[in-house]
Amino acid sequence: MMGKSAIAVRRISRADSASVAELAKYGVATVHEAMGRVGLLQPYMRPVYPGAKVCGTAVTVFAHPGDNWMLHVAAEMLEAGDVAVLGTSSDNADGMFGDLLATSFRARGALGLIIDAAAAMRQNCATWDFRCGARRSTPRAR
């Protein structure tokens, strides 16, 4: 199955910057309602540091628990203003994202990451102004 279970869509339709800037003025609940009640995250998802908010074009990532390979793939496809959004194939609390990936994301101009797993770099997110929402924060990388 190696090489056959992962797919990377390389032509991403990105929102125009004016629309992103306009939506950034509103809260999550308002945008969710205006879009027909779609795309809301699970209630356990939280910013990994206080005040972390982000608005940008979503680059979606699908991964298996404990396997962050597709985050590395996504890092190569991110552009300025993007927000990576990771979901997993089953329940997962592993620390799949840390300083190395955050550095790669930031080098490409990504604004942040929303991850339905754990993030393992809470302190640096705040210091770097890299916005991250996660299922939980952990000092332990997987």
Secondary structure per residue as TSV (DSSP state, phi and psi in degrees):
chain	resnum	aa	ss	phi	psi
A	1	M	-	360.0	-12.5
A	2	M	T	-55.6	127.3
A	3	G	T	85.6	-7.1
A	4	K	T	-112.0	-10.9
A	5	S	S	-98.6	-3.6
A	6	A	-	-117.2	138.7
A	7	I	-	-129.3	133.8
A	8	A	-	-119.5	116.4
A	9	V	-	-85.9	112.5
A	10	R	-	-90.8	-16.9
A	11	R	-	-101.4	95.5
A	12	I	-	-98.7	127.4
A	13	S	-	-80.3	114.2
A	14	R	-	-101.5	145.2
A	15	A	-	-68.8	149.9
A	16	D	-	-73.4	149.3
A	17	S	H	-62.5	-30.0
A	18	A	H	-66.4	-41.6
A	19	S	H	-65.9	-41.1
A	20	V	H	-63.1	-44.7
A	21	A	H	-62.3	-39.0
A	22	E	H	-66.8	-45.9
A	23	L	H	-64.9	-31.2
A	24	A	T	-63.3	-18.2
A	25	K	T	-73.4	-16.9
A	26	Y	S	-110.9	161.4
A	27	G	-	-82.0	168.0
A	28	V	H	-57.6	-45.6
A	29	A	H	-61.7	-41.6
A	30	T	H	-64.3	-46.1
A	31	V	H	-65.4	-42.7
A	32	H	H	-57.3	-47.7
A	33	E	H	-64.0	-44.6
A	34	A	H	-65.1	-27.0
A	35	M	T	-89.5	10.7
A	36	G	T	86.0	27.4
A	37	R	S	60.2	47.5
A	38	V	-	-119.5	155.3
A	39	G	-	79.6	11.0
A	40	L	-	-75.6	138.2
A	41	L	-	-78.2	164.9
A	42	Q	-	-62.3	149.3
A	43	P	T	-65.1	-17.5
A	44	Y	T	-79.5	-10.4
A	45	M	-	-72.9	131.0
A	46	R	E	-142.0	154.5
A	47	P	E	-62.5	144.8
A	48	V	S	-80.9	-11.6
A	49	Y	S	-143.3	151.3
A	50	P	T	-58.8	136.9
A	51	G	T	84.5	0.7
A	52	A	-	-73.1	114.1
A	53	K	-	-128.9	149.1
A	54	V	-	-149.5	146.2
A	55	C	-	-145.4	124.2
A	56	G	S	-173.6	-178.7
A	57	T	E	-71.5	128.7
A	58	A	E	-80.1	130.3
A	59	V	E	-111.2	107.4
A	60	T	E	-83.4	144.5
A	61	V	E	-132.5	132.6
A	62	F	E	-117.0	128.7
A	63	A	E	-140.5	169.8
A	64	H	-	-100.5	149.8
A	65	P	T	-50.5	130.5
A	66	G	T	78.6	-2.3
A	67	D	-	-114.5	104.5
A	68	N	-	-97.8	16.4
A	69	W	H	-54.2	-43.2
A	70	M	H	-68.5	-21.6
A	71	L	H	-68.5	-36.2
A	72	H	H	-66.9	-39.0
A	73	V	H	-63.3	-47.4
A	74	A	H	-59.6	-36.4
A	75	A	H	-56.8	-32.1
A	76	E	H	-78.1	-15.8
A	77	M	H	-105.0	-9.7
A	78	L	-	-68.9	149.4
A	79	E	-	-128.5	169.1
A	80	A	T	-54.8	131.1
A	81	G	T	90.1	-4.0
A	82	D	E	-78.3	155.2
A	83	V	E	-128.1	118.8
A	84	A	E	-77.6	139.4
A	85	V	E	-129.5	114.0
A	86	L	E	-108.7	130.5
A	87	G	E	-119.7	155.5
A	88	T	E	-118.4	161.7
A	89	S	S	-70.9	-18.2
A	90	S	S	-156.7	171.9
A	91	D	-	-48.8	135.0
A	92	N	-	-153.0	134.4
A	93	A	-	-128.9	14.7
A	94	D	-	-68.0	149.0
A	95	G	E	-78.7	92.1
A	96	M	E	-96.9	-3.8
A	97	F	E	-138.4	127.4
A	98	G	-	-140.7	-160.8
A	99	D	H	-59.5	-40.4
A	100	L	H	-61.1	-50.4
A	101	L	H	-67.1	-38.7
A	102	A	H	-60.7	-39.1
A	103	T	H	-63.7	-42.3
A	104	S	H	-64.5	-44.0
A	105	F	H	-61.9	-46.0
A	106	R	H	-64.5	-37.2
A	107	A	H	-62.9	-27.9
A	108	R	T	-88.2	-6.4
A	109	G	T	93.8	8.1
A	110	A	-	-64.8	145.0
A	111	L	-	-86.4	-28.5
A	112	G	E	178.6	-169.6
A	113	L	E	-145.2	137.7
A	114	I	E	-114.9	121.2
A	115	I	E	-133.3	124.1
A	116	D	E	-85.7	59.8
A	117	A	E	-163.7	-162.2
A	118	A	E	-101.2	147.9
A	119	A	E	-105.1	138.5
A	120	A	S	-111.3	31.3
A	121	M	-	-150.2	50.3
A	122	R	H	-56.6	-47.3
A	123	Q	H	-61.9	-47.0
A	124	N	H	-68.8	-31.6
A	125	C	H	-55.7	-48.4
A	126	A	H	-66.1	-43.7
A	127	T	H	-63.3	-40.5
A	128	W	H	-86.0	-6.0
A	129	D	T	58.2	38.3
A	130	F	-	-97.2	116.1
A	131	R	E	-80.1	130.7
A	132	C	E	-142.6	128.0
A	133	G	E	-114.4	138.2
A	134	A	E	-148.4	164.5
A	135	R	E	-64.0	-38.5
A	136	R	E	-162.8	168.6
A	137	S	E	-113.8	138.8
A	138	T	-	-144.4	145.4
A	139	P	S	-80.3	-7.4
A	140	R	-	-100.4	115.9
A	141	A	-	-80.9	156.2
A	142	R	-	-92.9	360.0
